[in-house]
Amino acid sequence: METELWRDMVGKISTICVTGQFKRLQHQLEDLYRRAGVPQPAVQAYQDALLSLLAEEEEVHVSSPAN
């Protein structure tokens, strides 16, 4: 059961990370963070872009009429 949960999560993350939307958001955030002097701007931008799109996906999933 736990393995299936991990597999599902990895699948969601992989699907998000190859999209143009993710890549654009990541680059925009990295540019902003670099100009703002955020430590490790590339890592922070990657994490924030991923969390943002995961949250957006979850919001759509929760608010869909099928649920």
Order of alpha helices (4+ residues) and beta strands (2+ residues): alpha-alpha-alpha
